[in-house]
Amino acid sequence: MIKKIYIEFVTIVFSWIPTIIGRKLRYMVYKPLFKSAKGKFSIDKNVTILGFENIELGKDIHIMQNSYIYAHDGGLLIVGDSFYMNTNSQLGSSFGKISIGNYCQIASNCVLRASNHIFENVNKPILEQGSLYGEIILEDDVWIASNCVITADTKIGKSAIIAAGSVVTKDVEPYSIVGGVPAKFIKKRV
C-alpha cells in the first residue's frame, strides 16, 4: 500500500514538468519503478502510467505528451527498442498483454486495448457483463498512422503499415498495408 501511494505521489509531482528538465527528472525517478528499463527513455509531460511494475522497456523509447499507458491489474506491456508513440495515444494492457517489437511507431490519437466488453446478453447491461482479455502483438518495424484502433487478439506482422483512421480487428500479414473500418488489405510493400 505504501509503495502504491509513493508511486502515485511521484507521478503526480513529476508528470507535469515541461521541457527537457521534466523528461530528465522523469527518467531518473521512473526508471526504478518499471519492471525493467534496458536503456534510455523519454517520457513527455502529462503522460499517465499505471502498473509500472508490469512494464518492460527496451532502449530508445519516446512517449509524447498526454498519452496513457495502462498495465495494472495483472496486465503486461513489453516494448522493444527504438519505439516512438506520439501525443494522445493509449496502450491499454490491463488484465491482458501488449507486446511491441523493435523500431515500431504509433502516431497521434491511437488506441491499443487488450480487452473488450462482453455484450451477448441483451437482457443485461453491458457494464455488468464483464470483459474479455487478450493480447496484441506488434512485430518489428510496424507503423500505425494517426487515429487508429487496434483491438484485442490481433497480431500485426513485421514491417506492416496501418493507414490513418483504421480499426484493426484481425491479424495483419507482414509487409502489408491495411486501412479502413474494419481494416482491409490494400497492398504488399514488397
BELRAVEN-V216308 format. One line per field, one symbol per residue. ss: DSSP state (2 for helix, 1 for strand, 0 for the rest). Layout:
BEGIN
ss=???
END
This chain:
BEGIN
ss=0222222222222200002222222222222000011000111000011102221110001110000111000001111000111000011100001111000011000011101110000000022200111011110000110000110001110000110000110001000111101001111100
END
